[in-house]
């Protein structure tokens, strides 16, 4: 029904256009507003999203967009967009953020693009075709021993007011693995699992735009993505575990042991 070659080209062009906006804004004064106590949005988020949507709709105006900054849809076919994943990092000049674009049809992720504008790294996945970093195939790691793994996680924006903070899980797994990184961009964390730079990643209270492209990257690179129960409900409950597959059941067990 859809020309995926055409749509992937549109997604790559949209991400590249957004990257130009983000990069050009990097040294400028940032206009920041607050969606929550520590949940930020900048003028760059808004301009990046507008450029992405314009580019995607130029390719096919019939496909609606679900995006972080105020666009919602549950249509059977849709784009899922995060115009600047890692806004807090960007607002502080901390160099870890990305642009994430995915295409979904009938609840199946078909295309995913995560672009790191600072490192010029484009992570791309297409269902059934694999995953690539700058045109080179990528695969998850082969590490099967949790003691030897490098993991990543994140913390929710309501950490100041909600008892579900992820801090107990972080403390527990920090004693079980080689190291934990908290990068601040879920899309990049997932891309790094796909590329074998990380062995696993978990986080709660995520939205579809945070993870859609990254989920496809991980699965197409040979990894596993589930919610905390080992099911596929992460788009609905916001709880994600992504791994190389070899340590997946262990991660589920370790997280479940923290109450």
BAVEXVEX-959045 format. One record per residue (C-alpha): residue number from 1; x negated, y, z negated. Coordinates in Angstrom, 1 decimal. Layout:
N
+-----+--------+--------+--------+
! num !      X !      Y !      Z !
+-----+--------+--------+--------+
! NUM !      X !      Y !      Z !
...
+-----+--------+--------+--------+
//
This chain:
259
+-----+--------+--------+--------+
! num !      X !      Y !      Z !
+-----+--------+--------+--------+
!   1 !    0.0 !    0.0 !    0.0 !
!   2 !   -2.9 !    2.4 !   -0.8 !
!   3 !   -6.1 !    2.9 !    1.1 !
!   4 !   -8.5 !    2.3 !   -1.7 !
!   5 !  -11.5 !    3.4 !    0.4 !
!   6 !   -9.8 !    6.7 !    0.9 !
!   7 !   -8.9 !    7.0 !   -2.7 !
!   8 !  -12.3 !    6.1 !   -4.0 !
!   9 !  -13.9 !    8.7 !   -1.7 !
!  10 !  -11.4 !   11.3 !   -3.1 !
!  11 !  -12.3 !   10.3 !   -6.6 !
!  12 !  -16.0 !   10.7 !   -6.0 !
!  13 !  -15.5 !   14.1 !   -4.3 !
!  14 !  -13.3 !   15.2 !   -7.2 !
!  15 !  -15.8 !   14.1 !   -9.8 !
!  16 !  -18.6 !   15.8 !   -7.9 !
!  17 !  -16.6 !   19.0 !   -7.6 !
!  18 !  -15.9 !   18.9 !  -11.4 !
!  19 !  -19.5 !   18.3 !  -12.1 !
!  20 !  -20.5 !   21.5 !  -10.2 !
!  21 !  -18.0 !   23.4 !  -12.4 !
!  22 !  -19.3 !   21.8 !  -15.6 !
!  23 !  -23.0 !   22.3 !  -14.7 !
!  24 !  -22.4 !   25.9 !  -13.7 !
!  25 !  -20.7 !   26.5 !  -17.0 !
!  26 !  -23.4 !   25.0 !  -19.1 !
!  27 !  -25.3 !   28.1 !  -19.8 !
!  28 !  -22.4 !   30.5 !  -20.0 !
!  29 !  -20.4 !   31.7 !  -23.0 !
!  30 !  -17.7 !   29.1 !  -23.7 !
!  31 !  -14.1 !   30.1 !  -24.3 !
!  32 !  -12.9 !   27.6 !  -26.9 !
!  33 !   -9.4 !   26.9 !  -28.2 !
!  34 !   -8.3 !   24.3 !  -30.7 !
!  35 !   -5.9 !   21.4 !  -30.3 !
!  36 !   -6.7 !   20.4 !  -33.9 !
!  37 !   -9.1 !   21.2 !  -36.7 !
!  38 !  -12.0 !   19.6 !  -34.8 !
!  39 !  -10.3 !   18.9 !  -31.4 !
!  40 !  -11.5 !   21.4 !  -28.9 !
!  41 !  -10.7 !   22.5 !  -25.4 !
!  42 !  -12.7 !   24.9 !  -23.3 !
!  43 !  -12.0 !   26.9 !  -20.2 !
!  44 !  -14.3 !   24.5 !  -18.4 !
!  45 !  -12.0 !   21.6 !  -19.2 !
!  46 !   -9.1 !   23.5 !  -17.6 !
!  47 !  -11.1 !   24.5 !  -14.5 !
!  48 !  -12.6 !   21.1 !  -14.1 !
!  49 !   -9.1 !   19.4 !  -14.3 !
!  50 !   -7.7 !   21.9 !  -11.8 !
!  51 !  -10.4 !   21.1 !   -9.3 !
!  52 !  -10.1 !   17.4 !   -9.7 !
!  53 !   -6.3 !   17.5 !   -9.2 !
!  54 !   -6.6 !   19.7 !   -6.2 !
!  55 !   -9.1 !   17.3 !   -4.6 !
!  56 !   -7.1 !   14.1 !   -5.4 !
!  57 !   -3.8 !   15.6 !   -4.2 !
!  58 !   -5.4 !   16.7 !   -0.9 !
!  59 !   -6.0 !   13.0 !   -0.3 !
!  60 !   -2.5 !   11.8 !   -1.3 !
!  61 !    0.1 !   14.2 !   -2.8 !
!  62 !    2.4 !   11.3 !   -3.6 !
!  63 !    0.2 !   10.0 !   -6.5 !
!  64 !    0.9 !   11.8 !   -9.9 !
!  65 !   -1.8 !   12.5 !  -12.4 !
!  66 !   -2.1 !   11.7 !  -16.1 !
!  67 !   -4.7 !   14.0 !  -17.5 !
!  68 !   -6.0 !   15.1 !  -20.9 !
!  69 !   -5.0 !   18.8 !  -20.6 !
!  70 !   -1.3 !   18.7 !  -20.4 !
!  71 !   -0.3 !   16.4 !  -17.6 !
!  72 !    1.8 !   13.3 !  -18.3 !
!  73 !    3.3 !   10.5 !  -16.2 !
!  74 !    4.1 !    6.8 !  -16.6 !
!  75 !    4.6 !    6.3 !  -12.8 !
!  76 !    3.7 !    2.8 !  -11.5 !
!  77 !    0.8 !    4.3 !   -9.5 !
!  78 !   -1.2 !    7.2 !  -11.0 !
!  79 !   -4.5 !    8.8 !  -11.4 !
!  80 !   -5.9 !    8.9 !  -15.0 !
!  81 !   -8.2 !   11.8 !  -15.5 !
!  82 !  -10.5 !   13.2 !  -18.2 !
!  83 !  -12.0 !   16.4 !  -16.8 !
!  84 !  -14.6 !   16.7 !  -19.5 !
!  85 !  -15.1 !   13.7 !  -21.9 !
!  86 !  -17.2 !   15.0 !  -24.7 !
!  87 !  -15.9 !   18.5 !  -25.0 !
!  88 !  -17.3 !   19.0 !  -28.5 !
!  89 !  -20.7 !   18.0 !  -27.3 !
!  90 !  -20.4 !   20.4 !  -24.4 !
!  91 !  -19.2 !   23.3 !  -26.6 !
!  92 !  -22.2 !   22.9 !  -28.8 !
!  93 !  -24.7 !   22.5 !  -25.9 !
!  94 !  -25.3 !   18.8 !  -26.8 !
!  95 !  -26.2 !   17.1 !  -23.6 !
!  96 !  -23.8 !   14.1 !  -23.6 !
!  97 !  -20.5 !   14.5 !  -21.7 !
!  98 !  -18.9 !   13.1 !  -18.5 !
!  99 !  -16.1 !   13.3 !  -16.0 !
! 100 !  -13.8 !   10.2 !  -15.8 !
! 101 !  -11.3 !    9.4 !  -13.0 !
! 102 !   -9.4 !    6.1 !  -12.6 !
! 103 !   -6.6 !    4.9 !  -10.3 !
! 104 !   -4.0 !    2.6 !  -11.6 !
! 105 !   -1.2 !    0.8 !   -9.7 !
! 106 !    1.4 !   -1.4 !  -11.3 !
! 107 !   -0.5 !   -1.3 !  -14.6 !
! 108 !   -3.6 !   -2.6 !  -12.9 !
! 109 !   -6.8 !   -0.5 !  -12.9 !
! 110 !   -8.1 !   -0.5 !   -9.3 !
! 111 !  -10.7 !    2.2 !   -9.2 !
! 112 !  -12.9 !    3.9 !  -11.8 !
! 113 !  -15.5 !    6.7 !  -11.6 !
! 114 !  -17.5 !    8.0 !  -14.6 !
! 115 !  -19.9 !   10.8 !  -13.6 !
! 116 !  -22.7 !   12.1 !  -15.9 !
! 117 !  -23.4 !   15.6 !  -14.5 !
! 118 !  -26.6 !   16.1 !  -16.5 !
! 119 !  -28.3 !   12.9 !  -15.4 !
! 120 !  -26.7 !   12.7 !  -12.0 !
! 121 !  -25.5 !    9.2 !  -12.7 !
! 122 !  -22.3 !    8.0 !  -11.0 !
! 123 !  -20.8 !    4.8 !  -12.4 !
! 124 !  -18.3 !    3.3 !  -10.0 !
! 125 !  -16.0 !    0.3 !  -10.2 !
! 126 !  -13.5 !   -1.3 !   -7.8 !
! 127 !  -11.3 !   -4.2 !   -8.9 !
! 128 !  -12.7 !   -7.4 !   -7.6 !
! 129 !  -15.7 !   -5.7 !   -6.0 !
! 130 !  -18.0 !   -5.1 !   -9.0 !
! 131 !  -19.5 !   -2.1 !  -10.6 !
! 132 !  -22.4 !    0.2 !   -9.5 !
! 133 !  -24.7 !    2.9 !  -10.8 !
! 134 !  -25.7 !    5.2 !   -8.0 !
! 135 !  -25.0 !    2.5 !   -5.5 !
! 136 !  -27.0 !   -0.2 !   -7.4 !
! 137 !  -25.0 !   -3.1 !   -8.9 !
! 138 !  -24.8 !   -3.2 !  -12.7 !
! 139 !  -24.1 !   -6.0 !  -15.1 !
! 140 !  -23.5 !   -6.3 !  -18.8 !
! 141 !  -26.3 !   -7.6 !  -21.1 !
! 142 !  -26.8 !  -11.2 !  -22.0 !
! 143 !  -27.4 !  -10.7 !  -25.7 !
! 144 !  -25.4 !  -13.2 !  -27.8 !
! 145 !  -26.8 !  -12.5 !  -31.3 !
! 146 !  -25.1 !   -9.6 !  -33.0 !
! 147 !  -28.3 !   -9.1 !  -35.1 !
! 148 !  -30.1 !   -8.0 !  -31.9 !
! 149 !  -27.4 !   -5.8 !  -30.4 !
! 150 !  -27.2 !   -2.0 !  -29.9 !
! 151 !  -23.6 !   -0.9 !  -30.4 !
! 152 !  -21.7 !    2.4 !  -30.1 !
! 153 !  -18.6 !    3.8 !  -31.7 !
! 154 !  -16.8 !    7.1 !  -32.4 !
! 155 !  -14.6 !    8.7 !  -35.0 !
! 156 !  -11.1 !   10.1 !  -34.7 !
! 157 !  -10.2 !   13.8 !  -34.5 !
! 158 !   -8.0 !   13.5 !  -37.6 !
! 159 !  -10.9 !   12.1 !  -39.7 !
! 160 !  -10.4 !   14.9 !  -42.3 !
! 161 !   -6.7 !   14.1 !  -42.9 !
! 162 !   -6.2 !   10.4 !  -42.1 !
! 163 !   -7.5 !    7.5 !  -44.2 !
! 164 !   -8.1 !    5.4 !  -41.0 !
! 165 !  -11.6 !    6.9 !  -40.4 !
! 166 !  -13.7 !    4.1 !  -38.9 !
! 167 !  -16.3 !    4.8 !  -41.5 !
! 168 !  -15.9 !    1.5 !  -43.3 !
! 169 !  -16.3 !   -0.4 !  -40.0 !
! 170 !  -19.3 !    1.7 !  -39.1 !
! 171 !  -21.0 !    1.0 !  -42.4 !
! 172 !  -20.3 !   -2.7 !  -42.2 !
! 173 !  -21.5 !   -3.2 !  -38.6 !
! 174 !  -24.6 !   -0.9 !  -39.2 !
! 175 !  -25.8 !   -3.7 !  -41.5 !
! 176 !  -25.1 !   -6.4 !  -38.9 !
! 177 !  -26.7 !   -5.1 !  -35.7 !
! 178 !  -29.9 !   -3.5 !  -34.6 !
! 179 !  -28.5 !   -0.1 !  -34.3 !
! 180 !  -25.3 !    2.0 !  -33.7 !
! 181 !  -25.0 !    5.1 !  -31.5 !
! 182 !  -22.3 !    7.7 !  -31.7 !
! 183 !  -22.6 !    9.5 !  -28.4 !
! 184 !  -19.4 !   11.4 !  -28.3 !
! 185 !  -18.1 !   10.4 !  -24.9 !
! 186 !  -16.1 !    7.2 !  -24.8 !
! 187 !  -16.3 !    7.1 !  -21.0 !
! 188 !  -20.1 !    7.1 !  -21.1 !
! 189 !  -20.2 !    4.5 !  -24.0 !
! 190 !  -18.1 !    2.2 !  -21.8 !
! 191 !  -20.3 !    2.9 !  -18.8 !
! 192 !  -23.3 !    2.1 !  -20.8 !
! 193 !  -21.8 !   -1.3 !  -21.9 !
! 194 !  -21.2 !   -2.0 !  -18.2 !
! 195 !  -24.8 !   -1.1 !  -17.3 !
! 196 !  -26.3 !   -3.3 !  -20.2 !
! 197 !  -27.6 !   -0.3 !  -22.1 !
! 198 !  -25.2 !   -1.1 !  -24.9 !
! 199 !  -24.1 !   -4.6 !  -25.9 !
! 200 !  -20.8 !   -3.5 !  -27.4 !
! 201 !  -18.5 !   -0.6 !  -28.3 !
! 202 !  -15.5 !   -0.1 !  -30.5 !
! 203 !  -13.3 !    2.8 !  -31.3 !
! 204 !   -9.7 !    3.6 !  -32.4 !
! 205 !   -7.2 !    6.4 !  -31.6 !
! 206 !   -8.2 !    6.7 !  -28.0 !
! 207 !   -6.1 !    7.8 !  -25.1 !
! 208 !   -5.8 !    6.3 !  -21.6 !
! 209 !   -7.9 !    9.1 !  -20.0 !
! 210 !  -10.7 !    8.4 !  -22.5 !
! 211 !  -11.1 !    4.8 !  -21.4 !
! 212 !   -9.4 !    3.9 !  -18.1 !
! 213 !  -12.4 !    4.2 !  -15.8 !
! 214 !  -14.7 !    2.8 !  -18.4 !
! 215 !  -12.5 !   -0.3 !  -19.0 !
! 216 !  -12.7 !   -1.2 !  -15.3 !
! 217 !  -16.5 !   -0.6 !  -15.2 !
! 218 !  -17.0 !   -3.1 !  -18.1 !
! 219 !  -14.7 !   -5.8 !  -16.7 !
! 220 !  -16.1 !   -5.5 !  -13.2 !
! 221 !  -19.7 !   -5.7 !  -14.6 !
! 222 !  -18.8 !   -9.0 !  -16.2 !
! 223 !  -17.8 !   -7.8 !  -19.7 !
! 224 !  -14.8 !   -8.1 !  -21.9 !
! 225 !  -12.3 !   -5.4 !  -23.1 !
! 226 !   -9.5 !   -6.0 !  -25.6 !
! 227 !   -7.8 !   -4.3 !  -28.5 !
! 228 !   -8.8 !   -5.2 !  -32.1 !
! 229 !   -6.5 !   -8.2 !  -31.9 !
! 230 !   -8.1 !   -9.6 !  -28.8 !
! 231 !   -5.2 !   -8.6 !  -26.6 !
! 232 !   -4.7 !   -6.1 !  -23.8 !
! 233 !   -2.8 !   -3.5 !  -25.8 !
! 234 !   -5.5 !   -0.8 !  -26.0 !
! 235 !   -3.7 !    1.6 !  -23.7 !
! 236 !   -0.8 !    1.5 !  -26.2 !
! 237 !   -2.4 !    1.2 !  -29.6 !
! 238 !   -5.6 !    3.1 !  -28.8 !
! 239 !   -7.9 !    0.5 !  -30.3 !
! 240 !  -10.7 !   -0.7 !  -28.0 !
! 241 !  -13.4 !   -3.3 !  -28.3 !
! 242 !  -15.7 !   -3.6 !  -25.2 !
! 243 !  -18.6 !   -5.9 !  -25.0 !
! 244 !  -20.9 !   -8.1 !  -22.8 !
! 245 !  -18.5 !  -10.9 !  -23.6 !
! 246 !  -21.0 !  -13.0 !  -25.5 !
! 247 !  -20.5 !  -11.1 !  -28.8 !
! 248 !  -16.9 !  -10.2 !  -28.3 !
! 249 !  -15.3 !  -12.7 !  -30.7 !
! 250 !  -17.9 !  -11.9 !  -33.3 !
! 251 !  -17.1 !   -8.2 !  -33.0 !
! 252 !  -13.4 !   -8.9 !  -33.4 !
! 253 !  -14.1 !  -11.0 !  -36.5 !
! 254 !  -16.4 !   -8.5 !  -38.1 !
! 255 !  -13.9 !   -5.6 !  -37.6 !
! 256 !  -11.0 !   -7.7 !  -38.9 !
! 257 !  -13.0 !   -8.4 !  -42.1 !
! 258 !  -12.8 !   -4.7 !  -43.0 !
! 259 !   -9.5 !   -3.8 !  -44.6 !
+-----+--------+--------+--------+
//
